[in-house]
Amino acid sequence: MEPRLKRSALISGLVHLAVILLAIVVLPTEKLKSPATAAVDVTIIGPHVPQQALHKGKVPAPANTKQVHKAHLSKEKPKDQPKVAPPPPPPPPPPTPHAQPKLPRPPAPAPPPPPPTRAPTPLPTPPPPPPQPPRPPPKKPVVKPAKKLPLPPKKQPPTPAPKSPTSQKHVVKTPAAMSQSVLNTIAKLRSLEKQKKAPTAKYNPRQGGAPQGGGTKMSTANSGLSAAQRNAIGSEVQPCWGIDAGAPGVSSFSVLLQVVTDASGVVREAEVAPADQGKLGDPVFAAFAQRAVDAVKNYQCAKLPLPPYMLGSVHTFIFRFTP
Amino acid sequence: MTTDRPSPQPHPRVPGTMVERLAPLSRRFMLGAGAAGLVLPGIARAQSATSGPSDAINVSGAHNAPIPIALPAFTNASGGTSELGDQMIQVITSDLDHCGLFRSIGQSSFVPNSIANGVPVWANWSILGAQALVTGSVTDQGGGQVRVEYRLWSIADQKQLQGTAYTTASGNWRRIAHIIADDIYQQMIGEKGYFDTRVAFISVSGPPTSPTRRLAIMDYDGAEVRFLTSGRWMALTPQFNPTRQQLAFVSFENNRPRVFLFDLQTGARSVVGGFGEMSIGPRFSPDGSALLISVTKGGGAMIVKYDLGSRQMRPLTDANSINVTPCYSPDGTKIVFASDRDSPGEQQLFVMGADGSSPSRISYGKGSYAEPDWSPRGDLIAFTRIGSGGFGIGVMKPDGSGERLLSQGFLEGGSTFCPNGRVIMFYRQTPLRVGNVSHLVTIGSDGFNERVTPTPTDATDPSWGPLLS
């Protein structure tokens, strides 16, 4: 290397070194401060705690709050504690129950007047739409004069379909709960009575009448389901099926329900089947049966997995609920 | 020379046609088939009457689930908030939660305006999973009287199940709340409730070396505590009369252990008497006309029956062993008691006739058995079991089968059934650094839903009284 080049390189290196040293020594060295963490007050808002649970766990009271008055854990003696045996206060008088069983539904009172509202500020009327250019009149089609056809015969109104025993309740409802009318009583009995089988009356040519007994058979759609389909429906309702395991005799209970589904397969009606109606006199069994009704009508379990060919029409099924 | 040919052996008869084979059986077969034809349809008919059609959709595998119930606050007459209504619904909610058969839905999850003109908006309650709803109101009638009206609704059936109104003094609001809870319980469960009841117990206070034991009474949930004795003399083992508001207890008044009767209606106190060297554990008969008492004599203790009317006493056992803590069956025909007659020093449970006849042992587990209490249902006997692991509260059937422990602890005892036999109350002592602390605890007869009953002092020896209403 030429001596000139060497000298230049040396001078350059020294200058660079000097600059670096200057940068280290002269420039300020400040440490980056960590961001300040501000304290956050946390207020725990819990749900309403029942009285008993206050004494279950060891939940410390939050600081700077009033002591919850645990009225029944106070260690203080009652102030009016006499030395001599105190006469015990008589028990509170029994209430006079003006029992009004089965209060009727409250009549719908007149709706309250609507609260006064501010007159709404009128909105500016929108500008009228721009006028559209007139359309050319449509060409009139050339119509040949047609022959006058006779008026079609008036359509006869369709005959009403026979009332399905499963689609709706009996029309006649008890207009008055305590009605003494015999007709009302008969109508009520008819609505409760369900025909289970065809009458066995025989044709009597002397008296006339139908050659075979009238009435319709009470039928269910269970026969249209396979065993696997029935099991699937039962499994759908099972999660909603709860009982009182401590009820006396519950382990041997069994209840049949008549369940009506709508066209989409959702349970709409459920009641104890006639075969088990007689057991409802036992209040414990009645409570068990009501739990079964609640289970099948629970909105979480009421959509039954019916086969596609059963959708679109109303069906009645028989369910058997056992513990 | 001639030889005799043996006579030909007769050939065995070979069955020929099917008729020949079946002929001997045809008569039996026809008879059997005919009988089956008569019997089997009857059996099938009977089965179908109880079990329904064979193609019914079966739902089984039920779970032991509480009934979800919504309890919005009771309003005042104008539909606004009511402080008394809030207090009452809180008591009703606590009652229904206490029994473990209901699950109250928190008010914070209610949809606003879900009751229109006094009628529930069914969809708003159904979406919460509620199966029942209780609405009500409290109206000031003036003169210190209030009218409390409530309605119980079925969400699934969308109809009212019950509606009742009560009028009473405003100071009686807590009892009305318990009565309403009992109504709801009975309507939904099918049995009478137990909320409108009181419990007698022994209040223990003061230094552990010389505690003060006073007779006290409270609502079953620990409210309305009242002390019935001053504490000057030790009181023990209170027992409620099953037919009226009366207590029997042992007091060491003037250092003489005697049985006393306390009338809760009038506050009157009377002495039954001192029997033998010491009288302990008085127990009323189911009709309240007699007391069973354990009387010490010599080195043993015998059970006597004391007729409260005639004041006559009749021994039911001898005193050759220790026979204590008797309890009648609900029908009054039998008595269960603890005795060490089989193995001295180790008590077991025995059942005998109400006249003391035919005692038979029913407990055979390890350890000792004590303090039996017969369920009002008659199906279970609660007891205290003392073993190597400490103390425990258990139940068994009256014949001794089906024994199971519900609770175990350092020291537990004094089990008493509620009036419908669903819940058992007992006391539990927990050791502290100095002395013990004693609480009253309730637990379901199925072993679930254990809860502590708050008392102002330590408490032992509970006795659950009958329904007030």
Chai-1 contact restraints between the chains, C-beta under 6 A:
chainA,res_idxA,chainB,res_idxB,connection_type,confidence,min_distance_angstrom,max_distance_angstrom,comment,restraint_id
A,P47,B,G106,contact,1.0,0.0,6.0,A-B,restraint_1
A,P50,B,S94,contact,1.0,0.0,6.0,A-B,restraint_2
A,P50,B,D97,contact,1.0,0.0,6.0,A-B,restraint_3
A,Q51,B,S94,contact,1.0,0.0,6.0,A-B,restraint_4
A,Q52,B,R451,contact,1.0,0.0,6.0,A-B,restraint_5
A,H55,B,V452,contact,1.0,0.0,6.0,A-B,restraint_6
A,H55,B,P454,contact,1.0,0.0,6.0,A-B,restraint_7
A,H72,B,G222,contact,1.0,0.0,6.0,A-B,restraint_8
A,H72,B,P454,contact,1.0,0.0,6.0,A-B,restraint_9
A,H72,B,P456,contact,1.0,0.0,6.0,A-B,restraint_10
A,L73,B,P454,contact,1.0,0.0,6.0,A-B,restraint_11
A,S74,B,P456,contact,1.0,0.0,6.0,A-B,restraint_12
A,A85,B,T229,contact,1.0,0.0,6.0,A-B,restraint_13
A,A85,B,S230,contact,1.0,0.0,6.0,A-B,restraint_14
A,P87,B,G267,contact,1.0,0.0,6.0,A-B,restraint_15
A,P88,B,L228,contact,1.0,0.0,6.0,A-B,restraint_16
A,P88,B,G267,contact,1.0,0.0,6.0,A-B,restraint_17
A,P91,B,L264,contact,1.0,0.0,6.0,A-B,restraint_18
A,P92,B,N172,contact,1.0,0.0,6.0,A-B,restraint_19
A,P95,B,Y166,contact,1.0,0.0,6.0,A-B,restraint_20
A,P95,B,T168,contact,1.0,0.0,6.0,A-B,restraint_21
A,P95,B,N172,contact,1.0,0.0,6.0,A-B,restraint_22
A,P95,B,I176,contact,1.0,0.0,6.0,A-B,restraint_23
A,T96,B,T167,contact,1.0,0.0,6.0,A-B,restraint_24
A,P97,B,Y166,contact,1.0,0.0,6.0,A-B,restraint_25
A,H98,B,A165,contact,1.0,0.0,6.0,A-B,restraint_26
A,H98,B,T167,contact,1.0,0.0,6.0,A-B,restraint_27
A,A99,B,T164,contact,1.0,0.0,6.0,A-B,restraint_28
A,Q100,B,A165,contact,1.0,0.0,6.0,A-B,restraint_29
A,L103,B,G163,contact,1.0,0.0,6.0,A-B,restraint_30
A,P106,B,G118,contact,1.0,0.0,6.0,A-B,restraint_31
A,A108,B,N117,contact,1.0,0.0,6.0,A-B,restraint_32
A,N222,B,D55,contact,1.0,0.0,6.0,A-B,restraint_33
A,S223,B,D55,contact,1.0,0.0,6.0,A-B,restraint_34
A,R230,B,I57,contact,1.0,0.0,6.0,A-B,restraint_35
A,I233,B,I57,contact,1.0,0.0,6.0,A-B,restraint_36
A,G234,B,I57,contact,1.0,0.0,6.0,A-B,restraint_37
A,G234,B,N58,contact,1.0,0.0,6.0,A-B,restraint_38
A,G234,B,V59,contact,1.0,0.0,6.0,A-B,restraint_39
A,V237,B,V59,contact,1.0,0.0,6.0,A-B,restraint_40
A,Q238,B,V59,contact,1.0,0.0,6.0,A-B,restraint_41
A,Q238,B,G61,contact,1.0,0.0,6.0,A-B,restraint_42
A,W241,B,V59,contact,1.0,0.0,6.0,A-B,restraint_43
A,W241,B,A62,contact,1.0,0.0,6.0,A-B,restraint_44
A,G242,B,H63,contact,1.0,0.0,6.0,A-B,restraint_45
A,G242,B,A65,contact,1.0,0.0,6.0,A-B,restraint_46
A,I243,B,A62,contact,1.0,0.0,6.0,A-B,restraint_47
A,D244,B,L101,contact,1.0,0.0,6.0,A-B,restraint_48
A,A245,B,N64,contact,1.0,0.0,6.0,A-B,restraint_49
A,G246,B,D446,contact,1.0,0.0,6.0,A-B,restraint_50
A,L256,B,G52,contact,1.0,0.0,6.0,A-B,restraint_51
A,P283,B,G190,contact,1.0,0.0,6.0,A-B,restraint_52
A,V284,B,G190,contact,1.0,0.0,6.0,A-B,restraint_53
A,A287,B,I189,contact,1.0,0.0,6.0,A-B,restraint_54
A,A287,B,G190,contact,1.0,0.0,6.0,A-B,restraint_55
A,D294,B,Q131,contact,1.0,0.0,6.0,A-B,restraint_56
A,D294,B,A156,contact,1.0,0.0,6.0,A-B,restraint_57
A,K297,B,A156,contact,1.0,0.0,6.0,A-B,restraint_58
A,Y299,B,S126,contact,1.0,0.0,6.0,A-B,restraint_59
A,F317,B,I57,contact,1.0,0.0,6.0,A-B,restraint_60
A,I318,B,P53,contact,1.0,0.0,6.0,A-B,restraint_61
A,I318,B,A56,contact,1.0,0.0,6.0,A-B,restraint_62
A,F319,B,I57,contact,1.0,0.0,6.0,A-B,restraint_63
A,F319,B,V59,contact,1.0,0.0,6.0,A-B,restraint_64
A,R320,B,G52,contact,1.0,0.0,6.0,A-B,restraint_65
A,R320,B,A56,contact,1.0,0.0,6.0,A-B,restraint_66
A,R320,B,N58,contact,1.0,0.0,6.0,A-B,restraint_67
A,F321,B,V59,contact,1.0,0.0,6.0,A-B,restraint_68
A,T322,B,S60,contact,1.0,0.0,6.0,A-B,restraint_69
A,P323,B,A62,contact,1.0,0.0,6.0,A-B,restraint_70
